[in-house]
Every structure is written in structure tokens, then in C-alpha cells.
């Protein structure tokens, strides 16, 4: 999943610059700054904690036999996207909490962008360009099959990336607390496995 396209005058301006650049010219565009790497690393690391806690939630509910179909009994084999869906649907979350979970999934697209696309800076502009070779993403976002030399590209204003970090930190801190509280309640409901089975799993 990638971020939804947001068509703005600034984005159109950046795309117009990019459309006139040859591959040879693009190879000379600036690499990222130190602060860019810090923001990218922060985004990826925070999402590692987000995904860890989402799986804790869904597996805890499943182990306590509280997870409902179609997820019941399948929590340990779920893909990341299905884990998010299962967590959102497993209890009647207050609206503010459900909105927080949905916002996390909106930001996931940005995490996927910085983690899987090559990134350069625009020369003379505080902005990023993302580029990848992905027929699947091309078909999803543009329809049809890409031309032989086509790439998937995206542009982003420079302040957007570091500006996301404080919001994601807040969401992750809330999620960590929301995960720890039910785990304490689930503990008496989770069947204790035989000692021999535990030993076999540790060997």
C-alpha cells in the first residue's frame, strides 16, 4: 500500500520539473541530507513498534479465544494488512481510538514509500522524489501495464516527512498503552500449555 495521491499546485509544479529530466540528469540529483536519513529511520522504526503492538493485540485476543470470525484462530498467520483490519474490528473501539487506528494505516503508505523506493532531493527545491520499478504499483495507481522503461515516481514537499514523526510517535505511544492494558486482562483466559510442550519449543 502506498499513500493516496494528493493533487496540489506544489505537487504539480514538482512533477512538471521531474517530467523534463532525463535519466542521466536525474542520476546527478542530490542525495539525501543527514536529517532526511534520521526522519526516514524514525518513520521505519516507529512502524516496527506499531506492527509489533498490533500483532500483540490481535494474537492476545485470539489466544484468549475472544477474536471473532473471520480472524478467529488465524492471528499468527495474518498478513500485516489483515492484522490491521482484525484489530479495528475486534472490539467496539471508541470513535477517537478507531480513528487513531485508521490514521496509523494512512501513514503506513508513507512508511512503505520511504522503505521501498529510491529517494533523491530536487536540486534547488526543498522536496523529495521517490522512484521505483514496480509493475504492480504502476498498474494499481495508473492502470494498465507500464512501458518497458517506465518507473513509478512520487514527489513530496520537504517538510512533510519530518513533520509526520511527532504525530506517529503520539499514535505509537497510545497504541503501546492500549496493548498493555488488555494483555493483563487476558492472562487468566489464556490456557497454560503443558510444561513438556514449552520445553520442546525452547529447544
N, C-alpha and C positions, 0 to 999 in steps of 0.2 A: 504494500500500500504506500502510495506517495501522496504528498499534500495536494489538496484540491487547487486547481488553477484559480488565481485571483487576478482578474484583468484590471490593471490600473494604468494611468498615464505613465508613471515611472517604469512599470514593467514593460510597457510597450516601447518606451524610449530605449531601455536596455536591450530588448530583443532586436530592435532595429539596428543597433550598433553591432550586435552579435551576428546578424544575418549577412553583414557585409565583410565579415572577417574570413580569410582563407585558413585552411588547416595550418599552413606554415606560419602565418601571422599569429594564430592562436597559441602555437607552441611557445611563443615568446612572451605571452601574457604573464603578469606577476604571479608567483606562488603565494601561498597564504602567509600572513603575519603570525608572530608568536601568539598574540591574543586570540587569533582565529582558531589555532590549534587547541588552546585552552577551552574555548567555548564549545568546539566540536567534541573534545574529550569529555567535557562536563555533561553534554547532552547524552552521549552514548552511555556513560557511567550511570547517570541518573536513571536512564531507562533500564539498565541492567537490574537496578534495585526495584524499579516499578514491576518488571516482569517476575522477579523473584517473589515479591509480595502478592501479586495477582495469583501466582501458582500456589502459594501458601494458602490463600483464601479458598480457592476452588478445591484443592486437594483436602484441606481441612474439613470443608463441608461434606465432601464425598466420603472421607474416612468415617465421619460421624453419621453417615447414611442420611444426610439432610439434603443432598444435591438432587434436584429434580430432573426428569427426562427433558430433553434427550441427552443430557450430560451425565446422568447418574451412572456410576461405575466406570466412566471413561476418562476421568480427570487427568490421569497420568499420561495419557496418550494424545491429549488435545494439542492442536497447533496453537500458536500464540494468539491468532485472531479469534479462535474459538474459546480460548481461556477468557479473553476479554468479554465476549458475549455471555459466557456462562456466569461470570462474576456479576455482570449487570442485571441478569435475570434471576439470580438465585434467591434474592430476598427483596421485599418491597422497600428499596432504599428511599430515604427522604430525598426530595427533589434536588436539594443542594448537593447531596452526595452522588446521586446519579449523574448530575451534570458534571461533577468533577471527574467521574469515571469516563464519561463521554469526551471530555476535554483532553484527557490523557490519550485517548485513541486518536483524536485530531492531531495532537502533537507527535504521535508515533510516525506519521508520514514524514515529518521533518527529520526525525531521527534516522529513518530509512534513507532519506536523501543524502544526508552527510556521511552515512556509513557505507553507502554502496556506489556513490557517484564520485568521479574525479572532480576536483574543485580548483578553480583559479579565480583570481581577482581581476576585475575590469581595470585596465590602465586608465588612470585619471578619474576614476569613479569609485566611491565607497560602495562597492557592490560585488556580489559573487556570481559566477556562472558554474553550473553543475552540468556534467556531461557523462553519458554512459552509452554503451551498446547493449540494447535490450529490446529484442523484437516483441516480447510480451508486453513491456511497458509502453512501447510505441503503439501497439495495436489497441491497448486499453485506453490510452489517452487521445489518440489521433484517429483510430480506426484503420483497418486495412494493414497490409504488410509494408514494412519500410523499404525504401530503395536500398540498393547494395551498399552505398556509402553513408546512409543516413544514421544519425545519432539522436538520442533523446537528450534534450537540453532543458534547463530551467535557469531562471535568474532570480536573484534575491537582493534586496537592499541591504547594505552592510549592517545597520543597527538591529535588524530583525533577529539574527542568530543569537548574539549575546543577550538581547532583551528577553528571550524566552527562558533563560536559565533561572531567574528568580521565581517565575511562575511555576516552572516544573519542580523546583525544589520544594515549594509550598505544597504542591499536589503530592509529591512523594512522601513528605513528612506526614501529611494527613493519611495517606494510604497505609503507611507503616503502622500508625496507631490503630487504624480501622482493621488491620490484620491481626494485631496482637490481642485485641480485646476478645474477639470470638474464639481465638485459639485456647484461651484459658477456660472458656465455657465448654468447648468441645472435648477437652481432655477426658472427662469422665465418660463420654459417649463413645470414645474410640476403643474398640476391642483390643485387649492386650494379646499380642502374639506369643505363642509358646517360646520358652527360652531357647530350645534347640534351634528353632527357626531363626531367631535373632543371631545365634552363633554362626549358623550357616551363611547368613547374609554378610557377616563381618569377615568371614574367611576368604 
